Amino acid sequence: MKSILTEEQMSITIRRLAHQVLENQASLADTVFIGIQPRGVFLSDQVMEEIRRLQPEGGVQYGRLDITFYRDDVRKELHIANQTDIPFSLEGKRVVLIDDVLYTGRTIRAALDALLDFGRPGKVELCVLIDRRFSRQLPIEADYVGKSIDSIISQKVKVYWKKKDGREEVAILD
């Protein structure tokens, strides 16, 4: 196991991502944030906490999206869906999708398909903690990246979250 980001580095990176997202939004009135279930929500919760700290006047719209039944790469197993919670329309909004690792691009493709059930966004942006740059199977790129890494296909990038794993760290497993 090789550590990529320590807990302190993750905290700094998450704060930086929140600042970058805010820099590019003219107004949060037309922006919504969507965390991708299951593991992207750990990142999105922390990004949203920081955005709300920086924008205390409120008005930040945040939802969670389950993509289980939109995936094209896991059809042979029985999957238990997570909860989708999007209590607002996406029609004409700027949507910032948030996920932990961008790998092949298939998760994001599924999220884009699922988003259309909630309206037609004006624009969709992608925020990820880790971008595995040379592993893409679909032409998908992140707008906001915590850290880009080069890894081979046999390696696994694991993001540990305090709420789930008892610690925060990003590591490459061989």
N, C-alpha and C positions, 0 to 999 in steps of 0.2 A: 504494500500500500504506500502510495506517495501522496503526501498532503499538497493540495493546490492552494487552498485558502484556509487560514485558521479562523477561529471564532472572531477575533478582533478584525481581521481583514474582511471577513464577510459583513460585519457590522458597518465598516467604512464603505464597502462596495454598495451595500443596500442603501445607505444614505446618499451616496453619489448617484445611484440610479434614480432615486426619488427627485433629486435636484435636477437631473438632466431631463426627466419627463416634464417637470414643471417649467423648465426653461423654454420648452417647445410648445407650450399650450398658451394661446392668447387669452383664453378664458376657460375656467373649469366648468362653466355652465353648459358647454356643449361637449364635454369630455366625460366618458365613463371608463371605469377600470374593471377588468374582468380577470379573475384568477382561474387558471385551468386546474380542475380537479384531477388527481388527488394532490400531487406533490407541489404543483405550482402555487397552491393556495398558501403554503407556508411562506413562500417568498412574497406573494401579493399581500398577505396580511401585514408583513413588516414594512413593505413599501408604502402601503396605505397608512399605516401608523405614522410614518415619517411625513408623508404628504399632509395628513391632517394636522400634524404638529406645526408644519410650515404654513399651512392655510387654515388657521383656527376659525375663520368665519363660517366654515361649513360649506355645505352644498356639494360635497364630493360624493359621486355616485359609484358604488362598488358592488359588484356581483361575483358569483362563482359559477363556473360552467363545467358540467360533466360531459365528456365526449365519448364515453364508453361505447355507445351504439352507433357512433359515426366513424369509428376507426376501421381501417381496411387491413390492418396488419395483425390482428388478434381475433380470428374467427373460430378457431377450433376448440376454445375453452369456454366454460360458463363464466360469465363475468358479473360481478355485483356492481351495480351502478352507484355512483356517489350522487349527492344532491346538487341540483342546479338551483341557484337562487339569483334571478335577475328580475328584480321588481320594478323595472323601468323599460321603456322602449329604446331600441338602438337606432331607430329611424333617423337618418341624417346626422348621427352623432359621430364624434371621433372616439373610437374604441381603442384603448390600450390593453392588449392581451398580455398577461404576465404568466411566465412559466419558468421552471428552474433550469432545465437543460434543453438547448436546441441541438438536436442530433440529426436524424434523417430528414426531419421536416414533416413527417407523417402526422404527428400529434397536432401540429399547427394547422395542417390541411383539414384535419377532422374538426378542429375548433372553428375554423372559418365556415365549414359546412353547418355546424351546429348554431353558430351565431345568426345565420339567416332565418332561423325559426323565431328570432326575437326582433326582426326588422332588418332594414337595409342600411348599414352604417354608411356615413359619408366618407370615412377613412378608417383604416385599421392599422395600428402600429403594434410592434412586438417588442416586449421587454423581457430579457432573459438574464439569469445570473451567469450561466456558463454557455458559451457557444463552441461546440465541437466543429470547427471550421471545415474540415475536409471529409466529413461523413455524410453530407447531404445527398438525399435521393430525389428531392424535389427542389425547385428554385425558390427557396424561402430564405429570407435574410432578416435578422433582427435590427430594429432601429436603435435599441438601447441594450448594451452588452456590459455585464459586470466584468467578465474575463473571457478572452478567447484562448482556446487551448488546441494544441495539435496532439491527437492521439490516434492510435491504430485501432482497427475495428475489433480486435480481440480484447481490448481494454474496456473497462466499465468505469464510467464517471458516477460516483456516488455522492449525493448531497445529504448530509446528516443535519437534521433539524432538531433543536432542543425539545420542542413540543412532542415530537414523535420518537426521536432516537436518544434523547438525553444529552446531546452535545451538538454544537454547530461547527461544521467543517465540510470542505469539499476535498475529495480524494480520488485518485485514479487507482483502480484495482486491476492487477494483471491476471 
